[in-house]
Amino acid sequence: MRRRPGIAGIQRDVATREQYRSAGEEVRRASLQQMKAQLVIFKSSLEAFALQHKADIRADPVFRAQFHTMCANIGVDPLASNKGMWAELLGFGDFYYELGVQLVEACLASRQLNGGLMELGALRAAVERRRGSRSDPVSEDDIVRAVRKLKVLGGGIDIVTIGRGTYIRSVPGEFNTDKNKVMELAQAAGYISAGQLASTAGWSSQRCERVLAELLKEGMAMIDDGAPDKLRLYWFPALMPQQQQ
Amino acid sequence: MGSSSTFSWPYFYQYPPYFTRQPVKETADRQSSLWGSLILAYCKHHKLYVLSPSEDIPLWVNKDINRRLAPEAAVSFLDDLVAAGSALWLDGGAKARCLVLWRRLPDVAAAIASWAASYGMADSVMLLDELAAGPEVAGTELEGLHREVLLRALQLLEAQGKVKLFKGATPEEEGVKFL
């Protein structure tokens, strides 16, 4: 005959469950405290590291990028706030803020030339020129971080990948997949004709004409009627090799 | 002719689309401004005063990229220079010969006045030909001045009451009296 749980049995179960539950909470609380303690240790180690290597972090873009990766692994974002520990510790806020201003200026200065689409390497070079030879060097990684920060602030600035290249777009308006495709196909030569576009992308001629007209209107493309066979070519200043910019 | 080997071409001169007049206004305006500056710089470097839109010169023709600026486009950019006071058409509506004022007329006039003062030319009379190429101007900034530029600069000075122009029976006899 099976023993039936009596009231006492039920009460015992409840008590046991309660014990387990509070024991579990104890464990959780202890783990959480441990974790918090660990994080505090991490954080102060990171701060000590950052302080010790402050000069290197400012001066060496490669080291700086590695530092960012390390922070990211621990879940710390030194750029999270302009104020606070990191800003004072490293002057990081200032560094990336200043960089943000400089890169926006560089984009604006060349917007007439490339329609507001600038290749990352070219932008880095332009920013370095603005900063002057005596200031800390900046890497493409730095530029990308600064752009991401600006994006969060709602800056109307964005990173666009076209084929093998990375470009910074600094004009509003849509850079849709069609426009991206055109520039990707034109990337190797720096230009493309409507016919080449139609056959390579497999688009109708209307679609080609429309995208090319949009790119022209936005100042991202220029026409060239001087080719030997008189075929109209579309050139993209943003795709110009760096030394020509 | 100045030395053509040391003239440094701007970046857009190597970029084919700039040799085609652009349809989009903003791009076209910038294109015209760039070409205008190039025209002035090119003429200044080579001491050229008169340009023809259809002549075969490196300014309009870049053999390296196999592009030539169409005469209509050249006329358009020269028209913009004229509107800005940096050039003059010498042939009215034909627009085949353009006087390029890479040195502003008031500056040329001032240079003439200053030369006249330092050479003590007051009350003297000179033929225009002498003023353009005579021994008195050899080595000065007036040497090699194009007759058309000289004439217009002197007209400015005449309006300022600093000289009086004389027409001779022939162009060779045109002269100027410094007052």
HADDOCK unambig.tbl for C-alpha pairs under 7 A between the chains (distance, minus, plus):
assign (segid A and resid 217 and name CA) (segid B and resid 24 and name CA) 6.10 0.50 0.50
assign (segid A and resid 219 and name CA) (segid B and resid 27 and name CA) 6.49 0.50 0.50
assign (segid A and resid 222 and name CA) (segid B and resid 17 and name CA) 5.96 0.50 0.50
assign (segid A and resid 222 and name CA) (segid B and resid 22 and name CA) 6.82 0.50 0.50
assign (segid A and resid 223 and name CA) (segid B and resid 17 and name CA) 5.59 0.50 0.50
assign (segid A and resid 223 and name CA) (segid B and resid 20 and name CA) 6.90 0.50 0.50
assign (segid A and resid 223 and name CA) (segid B and resid 22 and name CA) 6.52 0.50 0.50
assign (segid A and resid 224 and name CA) (segid B and resid 16 and name CA) 6.45 0.50 0.50
assign (segid A and resid 224 and name CA) (segid B and resid 17 and name CA) 4.35 0.50 0.50
assign (segid A and resid 224 and name CA) (segid B and resid 20 and name CA) 5.52 0.50 0.50
assign (segid A and resid 225 and name CA) (segid B and resid 20 and name CA) 6.07 0.50 0.50
assign (segid A and resid 226 and name CA) (segid B and resid 20 and name CA) 6.82 0.50 0.50
assign (segid A and resid 226 and name CA) (segid B and resid 67 and name CA) 5.85 0.50 0.50
assign (segid A and resid 235 and name CA) (segid B and resid 17 and name CA) 6.73 0.50 0.50
assign (segid A and resid 244 and name CA) (segid B and resid 11 and name CA) 5.88 0.50 0.50
